[in-house]
Amino acid sequence: MHMCVTCGRRLKDSKSIDRGYGPVCYKKHLKALSDKEFEKKQLTIDEVMEKWHVRL
Ligand SMILES: [Zn+2]
């Protein structure tokens, strides 16, 4: 059984299972990560998402 690493909820779809996060927690996780990238490289969130091939 696959669980969200953040909240421990069960993951139902294969995308979430691949990520290890539920959709909501994944967005939060990305936001936190992109904020870090932002500080380092001054990328926009769109550039970060594109770089990671994020499709929400
Ligand atoms: Zn979660």
N, CA, C, O and the ligand as a Tripos MOL2 file, in Angstrom:
@<TRIPOS>MOLECULE
protein
  225   223    57     0     0
PROTEIN
NO_CHARGES

@<TRIPOS>ATOM
      1 N           0.8390   -1.1950    0.0000 N.3       1 MET1
      2 CA          0.0000    0.0000    0.0000 C.3       1 MET1
      3 C           0.8800    1.2530    0.0000 C.2       1 MET1
      4 O           1.8490    1.3500    0.7530 O.2       1 MET1
      5 N           0.5240    2.1980   -0.8510 N.am      2 HIS2
      6 CA          1.3060    3.4200   -0.9980 C.3       2 HIS2
      7 C           0.6530    4.5560   -0.2250 C.2       2 HIS2
      8 O          -0.5630    4.7450   -0.2610 O.2       2 HIS2
      9 N           1.4900    5.2990    0.4680 N.am      3 MET3
     10 CA          0.9730    6.4010    1.2740 C.3       3 MET3
     11 C           1.7070    7.6810    0.9090 C.2       3 MET3
     12 O           2.8630    7.6710    0.4870 O.2       3 MET3
     13 N           0.9920    8.7770    1.0890 N.am      4 CYS4
     14 CA          1.5960   10.0940    0.9340 C.3       4 CYS4
     15 C           2.6610   10.2820    2.0120 C.2       4 CYS4
     16 O           2.4020   10.0440    3.1920 O.2       4 CYS4
     17 N           3.8540   10.7070    1.6070 N.am      5 VAL5
     18 CA          4.9320   10.8640    2.5870 C.3       5 VAL5
     19 C           4.6750   12.0280    3.5410 C.2       5 VAL5
     20 O           5.2420   12.0890    4.6320 O.2       5 VAL5
     21 N           3.8280   12.9350    3.1220 N.am      6 THR6
     22 CA          3.5580   14.0930    3.9680 C.3       6 THR6
     23 C           2.4420   13.8420    4.9760 C.2       6 THR6
     24 O           2.6140   14.0760    6.1720 O.2       6 THR6
     25 N           1.2980   13.3630    4.4880 N.am      7 CYS7
     26 CA          0.1420   13.2660    5.3850 C.3       7 CYS7
     27 C          -0.2470   11.8250    5.6900 C.2       7 CYS7
     28 O          -1.0900   11.5730    6.5510 O.2       7 CYS7
     29 N           0.3650   10.8840    4.9870 N.am      8 GLY8
     30 CA          0.0830    9.4850    5.2910 C.3       8 GLY8
     31 C          -1.1990    8.9420    4.6940 C.2       8 GLY8
     32 O          -1.6050    7.8160    4.9840 O.2       8 GLY8
     33 N          -1.8380    9.7560    3.8520 N.am      9 ARG9
     34 CA         -3.0430    9.2610    3.2020 C.3       9 ARG9
     35 C          -2.7100    8.2430    2.1350 C.2       9 ARG9
     36 O          -1.6250    8.2530    1.5530 O.2       9 ARG9
     37 N          -3.6460    7.3820    1.8950 N.am     10 ARG10
     38 CA         -3.4480    6.3760    0.8650 C.3      10 ARG10
     39 C          -3.4870    7.0160   -0.5310 C.2      10 ARG10
     40 O          -4.3490    7.8450   -0.8220 O.2      10 ARG10
     41 N          -2.5520    6.6220   -1.3730 N.am     11 LEU11
     42 CA         -2.4860    7.1460   -2.7300 C.3      11 LEU11
     43 C          -3.2110    6.1960   -3.6690 C.2      11 LEU11
     44 O          -2.9710    4.9890   -3.6680 O.2      11 LEU11
     45 N          -4.0990    6.7660   -4.4670 N.am     12 LYS12
     46 CA         -4.9360    5.9220   -5.3090 C.3      12 LYS12
     47 C          -4.4830    5.8630   -6.7570 C.2      12 LYS12
     48 O          -4.5590    4.8140   -7.3960 O.2      12 LYS12
     49 N          -4.0050    7.0060   -7.2790 N.am     13 ASP13
     50 CA         -3.6620    6.9700   -8.7050 C.3      13 ASP13
     51 C          -2.1630    6.7770   -8.9040 C.2      13 ASP13
     52 O          -1.3580    7.1030   -8.0310 O.2      13 ASP13
     53 N          -1.8090    6.2480  -10.0570 N.am     14 SER14
     54 CA         -0.4250    5.8400  -10.2920 C.3      14 SER14
     55 C           0.5130    7.0310  -10.3180 C.2      14 SER14
     56 O           1.6790    6.9090   -9.9430 O.2      14 SER14
     57 N           0.0210    8.1820  -10.7560 N.am     15 LYS15
     58 CA          0.8450    9.3820  -10.7680 C.3      15 LYS15
     59 C           1.2810    9.7400   -9.3500 C.2      15 LYS15
     60 O           2.4510   10.0170   -9.0860 O.2      15 LYS15
     61 N           0.3090    9.7250   -8.4570 N.am     16 SER16
     62 CA          0.6030   10.0720   -7.0600 C.3      16 SER16
     63 C           1.5350    9.0480   -6.4450 C.2      16 SER16
     64 O           2.4280    9.3910   -5.6700 O.2      16 SER16
     65 N           1.3250    7.8050   -6.7920 N.am     17 ILE17
     66 CA          2.1800    6.7470   -6.2630 C.3      17 ILE17
     67 C           3.6190    6.9430   -6.7490 C.2      17 ILE17
     68 O           4.5670    6.7720   -5.9820 O.2      17 ILE17
     69 N           3.7720    7.2990   -8.0120 N.am     18 ASP18
     70 CA          5.1060    7.5900   -8.5510 C.3      18 ASP18
     71 C           5.7720    8.7230   -7.7740 C.2      18 ASP18
     72 O           6.9590    8.6690   -7.4530 O.2      18 ASP18
     73 N           4.9890    9.7270   -7.4890 N.am     19 ARG19
     74 CA          5.5320   10.9000   -6.8040 C.3      19 ARG19
     75 C           5.7750   10.6340   -5.3350 C.2      19 ARG19
     76 O           6.7130   11.1620   -4.7370 O.2      19 ARG19
     77 N           4.9160    9.8070   -4.7620 N.am     20 GLY20
     78 CA          4.9790    9.5920   -3.3280 C.3      20 GLY20
     79 C           4.1840   10.6270   -2.5340 C.2      20 GLY20
     80 O           4.2490   10.6620   -1.3060 O.2      20 GLY20
     81 N           3.4470   11.4550   -3.2350 N.am     21 TYR21
     82 CA          2.6250   12.4770   -2.5960 C.3      21 TYR21
     83 C           1.2280   12.4450   -3.1880 C.2      21 TYR21
     84 O           1.0490   12.1430   -4.3680 O.2      21 TYR21
     85 N           0.2600   12.7500   -2.3790 N.am     22 GLY22
     86 CA         -1.0630   13.0470   -2.9140 C.3      22 GLY22
     87 C          -1.0150   14.3660   -3.6610 C.2      22 GLY22
     88 O          -0.0750   15.1420   -3.4850 O.2      22 GLY22
     89 N          -2.0180   14.6340   -4.4960 N.am     23 PRO23
     90 CA         -1.9990   15.8360   -5.3350 C.3      23 PRO23
     91 C          -1.8230   17.1260   -4.5360 C.2      23 PRO23
     92 O          -1.0540   18.0000   -4.9380 O.2      23 PRO23
     93 N          -2.5080   17.2530   -3.4390 N.am     24 VAL24
     94 CA         -2.4440   18.4880   -2.6520 C.3      24 VAL24
     95 C          -1.0670   18.6490   -2.0200 C.2      24 VAL24
     96 O          -0.4660   19.7210   -2.0810 O.2      24 VAL24
     97 N          -0.5750   17.5750   -1.4140 N.am     25 CYS25
     98 CA          0.7380   17.6370   -0.7780 C.3      25 CYS25
     99 C           1.8340   17.8200   -1.8140 C.2      25 CYS25
    100 O           2.8480   18.4600   -1.5350 O.2      25 CYS25
    101 N           1.6470   17.2730   -2.9880 N.am     26 TYR26
    102 CA          2.6440   17.4300   -4.0390 C.3      26 TYR26
    103 C           2.7750   18.8900   -4.4370 C.2      26 TYR26
    104 O           3.8800   19.3920   -4.6470 O.2      26 TYR26
    105 N           1.6460   19.5620   -4.5370 N.am     27 LYS27
    106 CA          1.6770   20.9880   -4.8600 C.3      27 LYS27
    107 C           2.4090   21.7710   -3.7890 C.2      27 LYS27
    108 O           3.2140   22.6510   -4.0910 O.2      27 LYS27
    109 N           2.1280   21.4490   -2.5430 N.am     28 LYS28
    110 CA          2.7990   22.1330   -1.4350 C.3      28 LYS28
    111 C           4.2990   21.8650   -1.4730 C.2      28 LYS28
    112 O           5.1240   22.7590   -1.2840 O.2      28 LYS28
    113 N           4.6160   20.6050   -1.7230 N.am     29 HIS29
    114 CA          6.0090   20.1880   -1.8070 C.3      29 HIS29
    115 C           6.7210   20.9450   -2.9280 C.2      29 HIS29
    116 O           7.8310   21.4440   -2.7380 O.2      29 HIS29
    117 N           6.0900   21.0290   -4.0790 N.am     30 LEU30
    118 CA          6.6670   21.7490   -5.2130 C.3      30 LEU30
    119 C           6.8470   23.2200   -4.8990 C.2      30 LEU30
    120 O           7.8570   23.8330   -5.2430 O.2      30 LEU30
    121 N           5.8580   23.7600   -4.2500 N.am     31 LYS31
    122 CA          5.9240   25.1750   -3.8800 C.3      31 LYS31
    123 C           7.1270   25.4170   -2.9830 C.2      31 LYS31
    124 O           7.8710   26.3780   -3.1800 O.2      31 LYS31
    125 N           7.3190   24.5510   -2.0030 N.am     32 ALA32
    126 CA          8.4500   24.6880   -1.0870 C.3      32 ALA32
    127 C           9.7640   24.5510   -1.8440 C.2      32 ALA32
    128 O          10.6940   25.3290   -1.6350 O.2      32 ALA32
    129 N           9.8310   23.5650   -2.7180 N.am     33 LEU33
    130 CA         11.0460   23.3560   -3.4980 C.3      33 LEU33
    131 C          11.3060   24.5300   -4.4270 C.2      33 LEU33
    132 O          12.4380   24.9980   -4.5470 O.2      33 LEU33
    133 N          10.2600   25.0010   -5.0780 N.am     34 SER34
    134 CA         10.4560   26.0770   -6.0400 C.3      34 SER34
    135 C          10.8290   27.3620   -5.3360 C.2      34 SER34
    136 O          11.5580   28.1820   -5.8920 O.2      34 SER34
    137 N          10.3430   27.5500   -4.1280 N.am     35 ASP35
    138 CA         10.7730   28.7110   -3.3510 C.3      35 ASP35
    139 C          12.2760   28.6720   -3.1080 C.2      35 ASP35
    140 O          12.9490   29.7020   -3.1490 O.2      35 ASP35
    141 N          12.7880   27.4870   -2.8580 N.am     36 LYS36
    142 CA         14.2310   27.3340   -2.6430 C.3      36 LYS36
    143 C          15.0070   27.6350   -3.9210 C.2      36 LYS36
    144 O          15.9910   28.3740   -3.9070 O.2      36 LYS36
    145 N          14.5540   27.0550   -5.0140 N.am     37 GLU37
    146 CA         15.2020   27.3020   -6.3090 C.3      37 GLU37
    147 C          15.1730   28.7800   -6.6460 C.2      37 GLU37
    148 O          16.1360   29.3540   -7.1570 O.2      37 GLU37
    149 N          14.0710   29.3480   -6.3510 N.am     38 PHE38
    150 CA         13.8130   30.7500   -6.5670 C.3      38 PHE38
    151 C          14.8980   31.5950   -5.9200 C.2      38 PHE38
    152 O          15.4740   32.4830   -6.5480 O.2      38 PHE38
    153 N          15.1640   31.3040   -4.6570 N.am     39 GLU39
    154 CA         16.1770   32.0510   -3.9280 C.3      39 GLU39
    155 C          17.5490   31.8540   -4.5490 C.2      39 GLU39
    156 O          18.3260   32.7990   -4.6900 O.2      39 GLU39
    157 N          17.8330   30.6110   -4.9170 N.am     40 LYS40
    158 CA         19.1550   30.2900   -5.4470 C.3      40 LYS40
    159 C          19.3740   30.8960   -6.8150 C.2      40 LYS40
    160 O          20.3520   31.6070   -7.0430 O.2      40 LYS40
    161 N          18.4570   30.6100   -7.7260 N.am     41 LYS41
    162 CA         18.6900   30.9000   -9.1350 C.3      41 LYS41
    163 C          17.7660   31.9540   -9.7020 C.2      41 LYS41
    164 O          17.9010   32.3560  -10.8570 O.2      41 LYS41
    165 N          16.8350   32.3960   -8.8930 N.am     42 GLN42
    166 CA         15.8840   33.3840   -9.3570 C.3      42 GLN42
    167 C          15.0880   32.9050  -10.5530 C.2      42 GLN42
    168 O          14.8080   33.6680  -11.4770 O.2      42 GLN42
    169 N          14.7330   31.6520  -10.5240 N.am     43 LEU43
    170 CA         13.8260   31.1430  -11.5410 C.3      43 LEU43
    171 C          12.3980   31.5060  -11.1440 C.2      43 LEU43
    172 O          12.0890   31.6950   -9.9680 O.2      43 LEU43
    173 N          11.5540   31.5970  -12.1360 N.am     44 THR44
    174 CA         10.1330   31.7390  -11.8300 C.3      44 THR44
    175 C           9.5650   30.3530  -11.5780 C.2      44 THR44
    176 O          10.1590   29.3460  -11.9630 O.2      44 THR44
    177 N           8.4210   30.3110  -10.9350 N.am     45 ILE45
    178 CA          7.8090   29.0040  -10.6820 C.3      45 ILE45
    179 C           7.5070   28.2820  -11.9890 C.2      45 ILE45
    180 O           7.5730   27.0540  -12.0490 O.2      45 ILE45
    181 N           7.1800   29.0310  -13.0260 N.am     46 ASP46
    182 CA          6.8980   28.4030  -14.3200 C.3      46 ASP46
    183 C           8.1390   27.7290  -14.8890 C.2      46 ASP46
    184 O           8.0620   26.6400  -15.4590 O.2      46 ASP46
    185 N           9.2740   28.3820  -14.7290 N.am     47 GLU47
    186 CA         10.5190   27.7930  -15.2300 C.3      47 GLU47
    187 C          10.8860   26.5310  -14.4530 C.2      47 GLU47
    188 O          11.3460   25.5370  -15.0150 O.2      47 GLU47
    189 N          10.6670   26.6060  -13.1500 N.am     48 VAL48
    190 CA         10.9590   25.4450  -12.3190 C.3      48 VAL48
    191 C          10.0620   24.2760  -12.6970 C.2      48 VAL48
    192 O          10.5200   23.1430  -12.8410 O.2      48 VAL48
    193 N           8.7850   24.5700  -12.8540 N.am     49 MET49
    194 CA          7.8300   23.5120  -13.1970 C.3      49 MET49
    195 C           8.1610   22.9140  -14.5610 C.2      49 MET49
    196 O           8.0550   21.7050  -14.7670 O.2      49 MET49
    197 N           8.5620   23.7800  -15.4850 N.am     50 GLU50
    198 CA          8.9070   23.3080  -16.8160 C.3      50 GLU50
    199 C          10.1440   22.4150  -16.7620 C.2      50 GLU50
    200 O          10.2160   21.3760  -17.4190 O.2      50 GLU50
    201 N          11.0980   22.8440  -15.9710 N.am     51 LYS51
    202 CA         12.3430   22.0960  -15.8280 C.3      51 LYS51
    203 C          12.0720   20.6940  -15.2960 C.2      51 LYS51
    204 O          12.7030   19.7220  -15.7110 O.2      51 LYS51
    205 N          11.1260   20.6110  -14.3740 N.am     52 TRP52
    206 CA         10.8210   19.3140  -13.7820 C.3      52 TRP52
    207 C           9.7280   18.5720  -14.5270 C.2      52 TRP52
    208 O           9.2860   17.5050  -14.1010 O.2      52 TRP52
    209 N           9.3000   19.1350  -15.6260 N.am     53 HIS53
    210 CA          8.2230   18.5160  -16.4200 C.3      53 HIS53
    211 C           6.9960   18.2240  -15.5650 C.2      53 HIS53
    212 O           6.4290   17.1310  -15.5920 O.2      53 HIS53
    213 N           6.6220   19.2220  -14.8260 N.am     54 VAL54
    214 CA          5.4840   19.0650  -13.9350 C.3      54 VAL54
    215 C           4.1760   19.2820  -14.6990 C.2      54 VAL54
    216 O           3.9930   20.2800  -15.3960 O.2      54 VAL54
    217 N           3.3120   18.3490  -14.5460 N.am     55 ARG55
    218 CA          1.9540   18.5370  -15.0610 C.3      55 ARG55
    219 C           0.9770   18.2270  -13.9620 C.2      55 ARG55
    220 O           0.8320   17.0860  -13.5240 O.2      55 ARG55
    221 N           0.3220   19.2570  -13.5360 N.am     56 LEU56
    222 CA         -0.6250   19.0690  -12.4290 C.3      56 LEU56
    223 C          -2.0340   18.9510  -12.9810 C.2      56 LEU56
    224 O          -2.9850   18.7880  -12.2160 O.2      56 LEU56
    225 ZN         -0.5490   14.0090    1.5480 Zn       57 ZN57
@<TRIPOS>BOND
     1     1     2 1
     2     2     3 1
     3     3     4 2
     4     3     5 am
     5     5     6 1
     6     6     7 1
     7     7     8 2
     8     7     9 am
     9     9    10 1
    10    10    11 1
    11    11    12 2
    12    11    13 am
    13    13    14 1
    14    14    15 1
    15    15    16 2
    16    15    17 am
    17    17    18 1
    18    18    19 1
    19    19    20 2
    20    19    21 am
    21    21    22 1
    22    22    23 1
    23    23    24 2
    24    23    25 am
    25    25    26 1
    26    26    27 1
    27    27    28 2
    28    27    29 am
    29    29    30 1
    30    30    31 1
    31    31    32 2
    32    31    33 am
    33    33    34 1
    34    34    35 1
    35    35    36 2
    36    35    37 am
    37    37    38 1
    38    38    39 1
    39    39    40 2
    40    39    41 am
    41    41    42 1
    42    42    43 1
    43    43    44 2
    44    43    45 am
    45    45    46 1
    46    46    47 1
    47    47    48 2
    48    47    49 am
    49    49    50 1
    50    50    51 1
    51    51    52 2
    52    51    53 am
    53    53    54 1
    54    54    55 1
    55    55    56 2
    56    55    57 am
    57    57    58 1
    58    58    59 1
    59    59    60 2
    60    59    61 am
    61    61    62 1
    62    62    63 1
    63    63    64 2
    64    63    65 am
    65    65    66 1
    66    66    67 1
    67    67    68 2
    68    67    69 am
    69    69    70 1
    70    70    71 1
    71    71    72 2
    72    71    73 am
    73    73    74 1
    74    74    75 1
    75    75    76 2
    76    75    77 am
    77    77    78 1
    78    78    79 1
    79    79    80 2
    80    79    81 am
    81    81    82 1
    82    82    83 1
    83    83    84 2
    84    83    85 am
    85    85    86 1
    86    86    87 1
    87    87    88 2
    88    87    89 am
    89    89    90 1
    90    90    91 1
    91    91    92 2
    92    91    93 am
    93    93    94 1
    94    94    95 1
    95    95    96 2
    96    95    97 am
    97    97    98 1
    98    98    99 1
    99    99   100 2
   100    99   101 am
   101   101   102 1
   102   102   103 1
   103   103   104 2
   104   103   105 am
   105   105   106 1
   106   106   107 1
   107   107   108 2
   108   107   109 am
   109   109   110 1
   110   110   111 1
   111   111   112 2
   112   111   113 am
   113   113   114 1
   114   114   115 1
   115   115   116 2
   116   115   117 am
   117   117   118 1
   118   118   119 1
   119   119   120 2
   120   119   121 am
   121   121   122 1
   122   122   123 1
   123   123   124 2
   124   123   125 am
   125   125   126 1
   126   126   127 1
   127   127   128 2
   128   127   129 am
   129   129   130 1
   130   130   131 1
   131   131   132 2
   132   131   133 am
   133   133   134 1
   134   134   135 1
   135   135   136 2
   136   135   137 am
   137   137   138 1
   138   138   139 1
   139   139   140 2
   140   139   141 am
   141   141   142 1
   142   142   143 1
   143   143   144 2
   144   143   145 am
   145   145   146 1
   146   146   147 1
   147   147   148 2
   148   147   149 am
   149   149   150 1
   150   150   151 1
   151   151   152 2
   152   151   153 am
   153   153   154 1
   154   154   155 1
   155   155   156 2
   156   155   157 am
   157   157   158 1
   158   158   159 1
   159   159   160 2
   160   159   161 am
   161   161   162 1
   162   162   163 1
   163   163   164 2
   164   163   165 am
   165   165   166 1
   166   166   167 1
   167   167   168 2
   168   167   169 am
   169   169   170 1
   170   170   171 1
   171   171   172 2
   172   171   173 am
   173   173   174 1
   174   174   175 1
   175   175   176 2
   176   175   177 am
   177   177   178 1
   178   178   179 1
   179   179   180 2
   180   179   181 am
   181   181   182 1
   182   182   183 1
   183   183   184 2
   184   183   185 am
   185   185   186 1
   186   186   187 1
   187   187   188 2
   188   187   189 am
   189   189   190 1
   190   190   191 1
   191   191   192 2
   192   191   193 am
   193   193   194 1
   194   194   195 1
   195   195   196 2
   196   195   197 am
   197   197   198 1
   198   198   199 1
   199   199   200 2
   200   199   201 am
   201   201   202 1
   202   202   203 1
   203   203   204 2
   204   203   205 am
   205   205   206 1
   206   206   207 1
   207   207   208 2
   208   207   209 am
   209   209   210 1
   210   210   211 1
   211   211   212 2
   212   211   213 am
   213   213   214 1
   214   214   215 1
   215   215   216 2
   216   215   217 am
   217   217   218 1
   218   218   219 1
   219   219   220 2
   220   219   221 am
   221   221   222 1
   222   222   223 1
   223   223   224 2
@<TRIPOS>SUBSTRUCTURE
     1 MET1         2 RESIDUE 1 A MET
     2 HIS2         6 RESIDUE 1 A HIS
     3 MET3        10 RESIDUE 1 A MET
     4 CYS4        14 RESIDUE 1 A CYS
     5 VAL5        18 RESIDUE 1 A VAL
     6 THR6        22 RESIDUE 1 A THR
     7 CYS7        26 RESIDUE 1 A CYS
     8 GLY8        30 RESIDUE 1 A GLY
     9 ARG9        34 RESIDUE 1 A ARG
    10 ARG10       38 RESIDUE 1 A ARG
    11 LEU11       42 RESIDUE 1 A LEU
    12 LYS12       46 RESIDUE 1 A LYS
    13 ASP13       50 RESIDUE 1 A ASP
    14 SER14       54 RESIDUE 1 A SER
    15 LYS15       58 RESIDUE 1 A LYS
    16 SER16       62 RESIDUE 1 A SER
    17 ILE17       66 RESIDUE 1 A ILE
    18 ASP18       70 RESIDUE 1 A ASP
    19 ARG19       74 RESIDUE 1 A ARG
    20 GLY20       78 RESIDUE 1 A GLY
    21 TYR21       82 RESIDUE 1 A TYR
    22 GLY22       86 RESIDUE 1 A GLY
    23 PRO23       90 RESIDUE 1 A PRO
    24 VAL24       94 RESIDUE 1 A VAL
    25 CYS25       98 RESIDUE 1 A CYS
    26 TYR26      102 RESIDUE 1 A TYR
    27 LYS27      106 RESIDUE 1 A LYS
    28 LYS28      110 RESIDUE 1 A LYS
    29 HIS29      114 RESIDUE 1 A HIS
    30 LEU30      118 RESIDUE 1 A LEU
    31 LYS31      122 RESIDUE 1 A LYS
    32 ALA32      126 RESIDUE 1 A ALA
    33 LEU33      130 RESIDUE 1 A LEU
    34 SER34      134 RESIDUE 1 A SER
    35 ASP35      138 RESIDUE 1 A ASP
    36 LYS36      142 RESIDUE 1 A LYS
    37 GLU37      146 RESIDUE 1 A GLU
    38 PHE38      150 RESIDUE 1 A PHE
    39 GLU39      154 RESIDUE 1 A GLU
    40 LYS40      158 RESIDUE 1 A LYS
    41 LYS41      162 RESIDUE 1 A LYS
    42 GLN42      166 RESIDUE 1 A GLN
    43 LEU43      170 RESIDUE 1 A LEU
    44 THR44      174 RESIDUE 1 A THR
    45 ILE45      178 RESIDUE 1 A ILE
    46 ASP46      182 RESIDUE 1 A ASP
    47 GLU47      186 RESIDUE 1 A GLU
    48 VAL48      190 RESIDUE 1 A VAL
    49 MET49      194 RESIDUE 1 A MET
    50 GLU50      198 RESIDUE 1 A GLU
    51 LYS51      202 RESIDUE 1 A LYS
    52 TRP52      206 RESIDUE 1 A TRP
    53 HIS53      210 RESIDUE 1 A HIS
    54 VAL54      214 RESIDUE 1 A VAL
    55 ARG55      218 RESIDUE 1 A ARG
    56 LEU56      222 RESIDUE 1 A LEU
    57 ZN57       225 GROUP 0 **** ****
